[in-house]
Amino acid sequence: MPQLNPAPWMAILIFSWLIFLLILPAKVLAHTFPNDPSPQSTEMPKIETWTWPWH
């Protein structure tokens, strides 16, 4: 039965895991975000109450 012969499938498995573990993380981590978040001020903004016209 050819399904039980591990010779070609073991090489495919090992090469695919090498790609997943060595090449892809470096490519994913090399991406930069175009919009870096700007630091926000630490002081709390003054909250103004909203006067609702109840009539």
Residue frames as a rotation matrix with the C-alpha (Angstrom) as fourth column:
MET 1
0.580 0.815 0.000 0.00
0.815 -0.580 0.000 0.00
0.000 0.000 -1.000 0.00
PRO 2
-0.152 -0.740 0.655 1.63
0.691 -0.554 -0.465 3.27
0.707 0.382 0.596 -1.09
GLN 3
0.592 0.419 0.688 0.02
-0.132 -0.792 0.596 5.32
0.795 -0.444 -0.414 1.69
LEU 4
0.977 -0.191 -0.100 2.20
0.153 0.287 0.946 3.61
-0.151 -0.939 0.309 4.27
ASN 5
0.204 -0.947 0.249 5.46
0.932 0.110 -0.346 4.49
0.300 0.303 0.905 2.55
PRO 6
0.703 0.143 -0.696 6.80
0.521 -0.770 0.369 7.43
-0.483 -0.622 -0.616 4.61
ALA 7
-0.240 -0.947 0.213 9.64
0.885 -0.124 0.448 8.33
-0.398 0.296 0.868 2.25
PRO 8
-0.490 -0.014 0.872 8.05
0.591 -0.741 0.320 11.15
0.641 0.671 0.371 0.19
TRP 9
0.512 0.824 0.243 5.60
0.363 -0.463 0.809 12.31
0.779 -0.326 -0.536 2.87
MET 10
0.540 -0.383 -0.750 8.15
0.791 -0.074 0.607 12.64
-0.288 -0.921 0.263 5.63
ALA 11
-0.593 -0.784 0.183 10.28
0.795 -0.533 0.289 14.95
-0.129 0.317 0.940 3.49
ILE 12
-0.247 0.594 0.766 7.23
0.387 -0.664 0.640 17.05
0.888 0.454 -0.066 2.60
LEU 13
0.745 0.545 -0.386 6.28
0.533 -0.138 0.835 17.26
0.402 -0.827 -0.393 6.27
ILE 14
0.161 -0.771 -0.617 9.77
0.873 -0.181 0.454 18.29
-0.461 -0.611 0.644 7.37
PHE 15
-0.727 -0.463 0.508 10.18
0.666 -0.657 0.353 20.91
0.170 0.594 0.786 4.62
SER 16
0.086 0.822 0.562 6.77
0.379 -0.549 0.745 22.40
0.922 0.149 -0.359 5.25
TRP 17
0.790 0.159 -0.592 7.50
0.612 -0.155 0.775 22.70
0.032 -0.975 -0.220 9.00
LEU 18
-0.279 -0.934 -0.222 10.86
0.886 -0.339 0.315 24.30
-0.370 -0.109 0.923 8.22
ILE 19
-0.550 0.163 0.819 9.10
0.483 -0.737 0.472 26.88
0.681 0.655 0.327 6.10
PHE 20
0.510 0.854 0.105 6.50
0.359 -0.322 0.876 27.53
0.782 -0.410 -0.470 8.80
LEU 21
0.770 -0.184 -0.611 9.03
0.618 -0.022 0.786 27.80
-0.158 -0.983 0.097 11.61
LEU 22
-0.156 -0.961 -0.230 11.99
0.780 -0.262 0.568 29.55
-0.606 -0.091 0.791 9.95
ILE 23
-0.783 -0.225 0.580 10.88
0.599 -0.528 0.603 31.60
0.171 0.819 0.548 6.95
LEU 24
0.013 0.912 0.410 7.32
0.624 -0.327 0.709 32.74
0.781 0.247 -0.573 7.60
PRO 25
0.563 0.231 -0.793 7.82
0.801 -0.389 0.455 34.30
-0.204 -0.892 -0.404 11.09
ALA 26
-0.470 -0.790 -0.394 10.63
0.602 -0.613 0.511 36.49
-0.645 0.003 0.764 9.77
LYS 27
-0.765 0.239 0.598 8.44
0.476 -0.415 0.776 37.65
0.434 0.878 0.203 6.88
VAL 28
0.313 0.947 -0.077 5.46
0.732 -0.189 0.655 38.36
0.605 -0.261 -0.752 9.13
LEU 29
0.448 -0.180 -0.876 7.51
0.767 -0.426 0.480 40.24
-0.460 -0.887 -0.053 11.71
ALA 30
-0.645 -0.750 0.147 9.17
0.706 -0.510 0.491 42.36
-0.294 0.421 0.858 9.02
HIS 31
-0.021 0.720 0.694 5.90
0.768 -0.433 0.472 44.14
0.640 0.543 -0.543 8.24
THR 32
-0.923 -0.196 -0.331 5.52
0.361 -0.736 -0.572 47.67
-0.132 -0.648 0.751 9.52
PHE 33
0.074 0.992 -0.100 2.29
0.932 -0.105 -0.347 49.41
-0.355 -0.068 -0.932 10.27
PRO 34
-0.287 -0.203 0.936 1.68
0.715 -0.696 0.068 52.57
0.637 0.689 0.345 8.20
ASN 35
0.271 0.448 0.852 -0.14
-0.263 -0.817 0.513 54.35
0.926 -0.363 -0.104 11.03
ASP 36
-0.571 -0.503 -0.649 1.82
0.529 0.380 -0.759 54.20
0.628 -0.776 0.049 14.24
PRO 37
0.523 0.823 -0.224 -0.34
0.707 -0.271 0.654 55.15
0.477 -0.499 -0.723 17.22
SER 38
-0.203 -0.554 0.808 0.53
-0.072 -0.814 -0.576 58.47
0.977 -0.175 0.125 18.75
PRO 39
-0.667 -0.059 -0.743 0.91
0.693 0.317 -0.648 58.63
0.274 -0.947 -0.170 22.52
GLN 40
0.298 0.850 0.433 -2.05
0.418 -0.524 0.742 60.20
0.858 -0.040 -0.512 24.25
SER 41
-0.389 -0.394 0.833 -1.83
-0.501 -0.669 -0.549 62.68
0.774 -0.631 0.063 27.07
THR 42
-0.698 0.041 -0.715 -2.21
0.496 0.747 -0.442 61.31
0.516 -0.663 -0.542 30.59
GLU 43
-0.912 0.402 -0.085 -4.45
-0.200 -0.615 -0.763 64.09
-0.359 -0.678 0.641 31.87
MET 44
-0.438 0.840 0.321 -8.16
0.797 0.528 -0.294 63.38
-0.417 0.127 -0.900 31.84
PRO 45
-0.755 0.231 0.614 -10.28
0.286 -0.726 0.625 65.56
0.590 0.648 0.482 29.54
LYS 46
-0.870 0.492 -0.020 -12.77
-0.248 -0.474 -0.845 67.84
-0.425 -0.730 0.535 31.24
ILE 47
-0.688 0.699 0.194 -16.21
0.697 0.564 0.442 66.34
0.200 0.439 -0.876 30.85
GLU 48
-0.888 0.458 0.030 -18.93
-0.457 -0.876 -0.152 68.88
-0.043 -0.149 0.988 30.29
THR 49
-0.531 0.780 0.331 -22.50
0.353 0.559 -0.750 68.00
-0.770 -0.281 -0.572 31.12
TRP 50
-0.908 0.299 0.293 -25.02
0.242 -0.198 0.950 68.12
0.342 0.933 0.107 28.34
THR 51
-0.687 0.714 -0.135 -28.08
-0.232 -0.392 -0.890 70.14
-0.688 -0.581 0.435 29.14
TRP 52
-0.821 0.470 0.325 -31.05
0.558 0.535 0.635 68.46
0.125 0.702 -0.701 27.60
PRO 53
-0.809 0.570 0.146 -34.04
-0.573 -0.819 0.025 70.69
0.134 -0.064 0.989 26.88
TRP 54
-0.835 0.543 -0.093 -36.86
0.549 0.805 -0.227 68.88
-0.048 -0.240 -0.970 28.63
HIS 55
-0.592 0.725 -0.351 -40.00
-0.452 -0.660 -0.601 70.52
-0.667 -0.197 0.719 27.29
